[in-house]
């Protein structure tokens, strides 16, 4: 099957005010199939949001794609014109931004904000736009659609605002949605409701989904595959069940220990410290030639500081960038 999206050896750099370039993504490669859900997991600063922005060519002026290939539906997005990109964004590729209260215009009714997405890509009169916007909102709100349509963002709860962003994303029935931490500001119960909504909508509209998160618990029973980023590099990628239950990379194991600490009784919990990953996240402008995680890794070897590891297949469809698995 031809991949819906294929990313190969993607490099992104940011230029500082003193004209010094430093890497944000270095050699990221993956592909996503039609209807597939890919979870992108990593700490803050790992390059997750940069990846989302690069896929749609929405990097800030200080950022640029310096190398690599992005093919979407066999179209070259890196060399696409602005006109071509404007036709794709929202229509074929949609984005859900991290904070709904910032992504939605505060003085425009949410129904019109959904209609505006439709108007950008479809030639419909005002009545038809309104009807289609109502239908779109009905797909994400089980009831009270007319009230939601006429509401302003501040009149809605955090979960409702998140649903409005999802409605905007599905309005033109795209084949790919890139969701950057769409549940980060929500309570655990609402997070699960939003994930359940995504699953329902995928069955209905058959879109692929890239879900970016720092929380592995959201991916365990939701994503088909998980890509783990560290310092702008792919630490490992594989089936979600495999990555979450049997992580191969020392960073992934450490991250999961921090996010999902082991169960223990209440008295022991009071006396114990929360698990952490030793050291600090690397400064991207001072990365050496070796493995980016080497300074923080308790399993490091001599070779780890000398050169960067290449991806190695460990089990079926599961690859890891770590010298522990390199047989050469």
C-alpha positions as CSV (number, residue, x, y, z in Angstrom):
1,X,0.0,0.0,0.0
2,X,1.3,3.5,-0.9
3,X,1.8,5.6,2.2
4,X,-0.4,8.5,2.7
5,X,2.5,10.5,4.2
6,X,6.2,9.7,3.8
7,X,8.9,11.6,5.7
8,X,12.5,10.8,4.9
9,X,15.6,12.2,6.5
10,X,13.9,15.4,7.6
11,X,16.2,18.1,9.0
12,X,14.9,21.4,10.5
13,X,17.1,24.2,11.8
14,X,16.4,27.5,13.6
15,X,18.5,30.6,13.1
16,X,19.2,32.7,16.2
17,X,19.5,36.5,16.2
18,X,23.2,36.3,15.8
19,X,22.7,34.1,12.7
20,X,23.8,30.9,14.3
21,X,21.9,27.8,13.1
22,X,21.0,25.0,15.5
23,X,19.2,21.8,14.7
24,X,15.6,21.1,15.9
25,X,15.0,17.9,13.9
26,X,17.8,15.7,12.6
27,X,17.2,12.8,10.2
28,X,13.5,12.1,11.1
29,X,12.0,9.4,8.9
30,X,8.6,7.6,9.1
31,X,5.6,6.8,7.0
32,X,1.9,6.7,7.8
33,X,-0.7,4.6,6.0
34,X,-4.3,5.6,5.1
35,X,-6.5,5.4,8.2
36,X,-3.6,4.8,10.6
37,X,-2.9,6.6,13.9
38,X,0.7,7.4,14.7
39,X,1.5,8.7,18.2
40,X,4.5,11.0,18.5
41,X,5.9,10.9,22.1
42,X,8.6,12.9,23.8
43,X,9.5,15.5,26.4
44,X,9.1,19.2,26.0
45,X,11.8,20.4,23.6
46,X,12.1,17.0,21.8
47,X,11.0,18.4,18.5
48,X,7.3,17.3,18.5
49,X,5.7,20.7,17.7
50,X,8.5,21.5,15.2
51,X,7.7,18.2,13.4
52,X,4.0,19.2,13.2
53,X,4.8,22.6,11.8
54,X,7.3,21.3,9.3
55,X,4.8,18.8,7.9
56,X,2.5,21.7,6.8
57,X,5.4,24.2,6.1
58,X,4.2,26.4,9.0
59,X,7.6,26.9,10.6
60,X,8.2,30.4,12.0
61,X,10.5,32.8,10.0
62,X,13.5,31.6,12.0
63,X,13.0,28.0,11.1
64,X,13.7,26.2,7.8
65,X,13.8,22.7,6.4
66,X,17.4,22.2,5.5
67,X,17.2,18.7,4.2
68,X,14.8,15.8,3.6
69,X,11.7,14.8,1.8
70,X,8.0,15.1,2.7
71,X,5.6,13.4,0.4
72,X,1.8,13.6,1.0
73,X,-0.4,11.7,-1.4
74,X,2.7,11.5,-3.5
75,X,3.1,15.3,-3.7
76,X,6.3,16.9,-2.7
77,X,5.4,19.4,0.1
78,X,8.9,20.8,0.6
79,X,9.0,22.2,-2.9
80,X,5.3,23.0,-3.2
81,X,4.3,26.6,-3.9
82,X,2.4,28.7,-1.4
83,X,-0.7,28.4,-3.6
84,X,-0.5,24.6,-3.6
85,X,0.0,24.5,0.2
86,X,-3.1,26.8,0.7
87,X,-5.2,24.4,-1.2
88,X,-4.0,21.4,0.9
89,X,-4.1,23.0,4.4
90,X,-7.5,22.4,5.9
91,X,-8.7,20.6,2.8
92,X,-6.4,17.5,2.7
93,X,-4.3,18.1,5.8
94,X,-5.8,19.6,8.9
95,X,-4.1,20.8,12.1
96,X,-5.4,20.9,15.6
97,X,-3.4,23.3,17.7
98,X,-2.4,22.8,21.3
99,X,-4.4,25.4,23.1
100,X,-8.0,25.9,22.1
101,X,-8.4,29.2,23.9
102,X,-5.6,30.6,21.7
103,X,-6.5,28.9,18.5
104,X,-10.1,30.1,18.5
105,X,-10.9,33.8,17.8
106,X,-12.5,35.2,21.0
107,X,-15.0,37.6,19.3
108,X,-16.4,35.3,16.6
109,X,-19.1,32.7,17.2
110,X,-17.7,29.2,16.9
111,X,-20.2,28.2,14.2
112,X,-18.9,30.9,11.9
113,X,-15.3,29.8,12.7
114,X,-16.2,26.3,11.4
115,X,-18.0,27.9,8.4
116,X,-14.9,30.0,7.6
117,X,-12.9,26.8,7.1
118,X,-15.5,25.5,4.7
119,X,-15.7,28.8,2.9
120,X,-11.9,28.7,2.3
121,X,-12.2,25.6,0.2
122,X,-15.8,25.3,-1.0
123,X,-18.0,27.6,-3.1
124,X,-21.2,27.6,-1.1
125,X,-23.7,30.4,-0.4
126,X,-24.2,31.6,3.2
127,X,-27.2,29.3,3.9
128,X,-25.4,26.2,2.6
129,X,-22.2,27.1,4.6
130,X,-24.3,27.4,7.8
131,X,-26.1,24.1,7.2
132,X,-22.8,22.3,6.6
133,X,-21.2,23.9,9.6
134,X,-24.1,22.8,11.8
135,X,-23.7,19.3,10.4
136,X,-20.0,19.3,11.1
137,X,-20.5,20.5,14.7
138,X,-23.2,17.8,15.1
139,X,-20.6,15.1,14.5
140,X,-18.6,16.2,17.6
141,X,-21.4,17.4,19.9
142,X,-24.0,14.8,20.8
143,X,-26.6,17.5,21.6
144,X,-27.4,21.2,21.8
145,X,-25.7,22.0,18.5
146,X,-27.5,25.2,17.8
147,X,-26.5,26.7,21.1
148,X,-22.8,25.6,20.5
149,X,-23.0,27.2,17.0
150,X,-24.1,30.5,18.4
151,X,-21.6,30.5,21.3
152,X,-18.4,32.4,21.7
153,X,-15.3,30.5,22.8
154,X,-15.4,31.9,26.4
155,X,-18.9,30.6,26.8
156,X,-17.7,27.0,26.3
157,X,-15.8,24.6,28.6
158,X,-12.3,23.5,27.7
159,X,-13.6,20.2,26.4
160,X,-16.1,21.9,24.3
161,X,-13.5,24.2,22.8
162,X,-11.4,21.2,22.0
163,X,-14.3,19.7,20.2
164,X,-14.8,22.9,18.1
165,X,-11.2,22.6,17.0
166,X,-11.8,19.0,16.0
167,X,-14.9,20.2,14.1
168,X,-12.8,22.7,12.2
169,X,-10.3,19.9,11.4
170,X,-12.9,17.5,10.0
171,X,-15.0,20.1,8.2
172,X,-13.5,19.5,4.7
173,X,-13.0,15.7,5.3
174,X,-9.2,15.7,5.1
175,X,-7.2,12.5,4.7
176,X,-4.7,13.5,7.5
177,X,-5.1,15.3,10.8
178,X,-2.1,16.5,12.8
179,X,-3.1,17.0,16.4
180,X,-0.5,18.8,18.5
181,X,-1.2,18.0,22.2
182,X,-5.0,18.4,21.7
183,X,-5.8,17.2,25.2
184,X,-2.9,18.8,27.2
185,X,-5.1,21.3,29.0
186,X,-8.0,18.9,29.8
187,X,-8.7,16.8,32.8
188,X,-8.2,13.0,32.5
189,X,-11.9,12.2,32.0
190,X,-12.3,14.7,29.2
191,X,-9.0,13.5,27.7
192,X,-10.5,10.0,27.3
193,X,-13.7,11.5,25.9
194,X,-11.7,13.3,23.2
195,X,-9.7,10.2,22.3
196,X,-12.9,8.2,22.1
197,X,-14.3,10.9,19.8
198,X,-11.3,10.7,17.5
199,X,-11.8,6.9,17.2
200,X,-15.4,7.4,16.3
201,X,-14.6,10.1,13.7
202,X,-11.9,7.9,12.2
203,X,-14.3,5.1,11.6
204,X,-16.8,7.6,10.1
205,X,-14.4,9.7,7.9
206,X,-11.4,7.3,7.5
207,X,-8.7,9.9,8.1
208,X,-5.1,9.2,9.3
209,X,-4.1,10.8,12.6
210,X,-0.8,12.0,14.0
211,X,-1.3,12.5,17.7
212,X,1.5,14.4,19.4
213,X,1.7,14.1,23.2
214,X,4.1,13.9,26.1
215,X,1.8,11.3,27.9
216,X,2.3,7.7,26.9
217,X,-0.8,6.7,28.8
218,X,-2.9,8.3,26.0
219,X,-1.3,6.1,23.3
220,X,-1.4,2.7,24.8
221,X,-4.9,1.7,23.6
222,X,-5.3,4.4,21.0
223,X,-2.4,4.6,18.5
224,X,-1.4,2.0,16.0
225,X,2.2,2.9,16.2
226,X,4.4,5.2,18.4
227,X,7.3,7.3,17.3
228,X,9.6,8.4,20.2
229,X,11.5,11.7,19.7
230,X,14.5,12.8,21.7
231,X,16.5,15.9,20.8
232,X,15.0,16.0,17.4
233,X,15.9,12.4,16.6
234,X,13.9,9.2,16.4
235,X,14.8,7.1,19.4
236,X,12.5,4.3,18.4
237,X,9.4,3.6,16.4
238,X,7.1,0.5,16.4
239,X,3.6,-0.8,17.2
240,X,2.1,1.0,20.1
241,X,1.7,-2.2,22.2
242,X,5.3,-3.1,21.7
243,X,6.8,0.4,22.4
244,X,4.6,1.0,25.5
245,X,4.9,-2.5,27.0
246,X,8.4,-3.5,25.8
247,X,10.4,-0.3,25.1
248,X,13.8,-0.9,23.6
249,X,15.5,2.5,23.9
250,X,16.9,3.5,27.3
251,X,15.2,6.9,26.9
252,X,11.8,5.4,26.2
253,X,12.1,3.1,29.3
254,X,13.1,6.1,31.4
255,X,10.3,8.2,30.1
256,X,7.7,5.6,30.7
257,X,9.0,5.1,34.3
258,X,8.5,8.8,34.9
259,X,5.1,9.0,33.3
260,X,3.7,5.7,34.6
261,X,5.4,5.0,37.9
262,X,5.1,1.5,39.4
263,X,2.2,0.8,41.8
264,X,3.1,0.9,45.4
265,X,1.3,1.1,48.8
266,X,0.4,4.5,50.3
267,X,3.1,4.5,53.0
268,X,5.8,3.6,50.5
269,X,4.6,6.3,48.1
270,X,5.0,9.0,50.8
271,X,8.7,8.0,51.4
272,X,9.7,7.4,47.9
273,X,10.8,10.0,45.3
274,X,9.2,10.4,41.9
275,X,11.3,8.8,39.2
276,X,13.2,11.3,37.0
277,X,15.6,11.1,34.1
278,X,19.0,12.2,35.4
279,X,20.6,15.3,33.9
280,X,19.1,18.0,31.7
281,X,17.6,17.9,28.2
282,X,20.4,18.7,25.7
283,X,21.0,22.1,24.3
284,X,20.4,21.6,20.6
285,X,23.2,24.0,19.6
286,X,25.7,22.0,21.7
287,X,25.0,18.5,20.6
288,X,28.1,16.4,20.0
289,X,28.8,13.7,17.5
290,X,27.5,10.8,19.6
291,X,24.1,9.7,20.8
292,X,22.1,12.7,22.0
293,X,20.9,10.7,25.1
294,X,24.4,9.5,26.1
295,X,25.0,12.0,28.8
296,X,21.8,11.0,30.7
297,X,21.9,7.3,29.9
298,X,22.8,4.8,32.6
299,X,23.4,2.1,30.0
300,X,25.9,4.1,27.9
301,X,29.0,2.5,26.3
302,X,32.2,4.0,25.0
303,X,31.0,4.1,21.4
304,X,27.9,6.2,22.4
305,X,29.9,9.4,22.8
306,X,31.9,8.8,19.5
307,X,29.1,8.6,16.9
308,X,25.4,8.5,16.6
309,X,23.6,5.2,16.3
310,X,21.6,4.1,13.2
311,X,18.1,2.6,13.4
312,X,18.2,-1.1,14.0
313,X,15.3,-3.5,13.6
314,X,14.8,-5.5,16.8
315,X,11.4,-7.2,16.4
316,X,8.8,-7.0,13.7
317,X,8.1,-3.4,12.6
318,X,10.0,-2.1,15.6
319,X,13.3,-0.2,15.2
320,X,15.5,1.5,17.7
321,X,18.5,3.8,17.4
322,X,20.8,2.4,20.1
323,X,24.2,0.6,19.9
324,X,22.9,-2.1,22.3
325,X,21.2,-3.6,19.4
326,X,23.8,-3.1,16.7
327,X,25.4,-6.4,15.9
328,X,28.1,-4.9,13.6
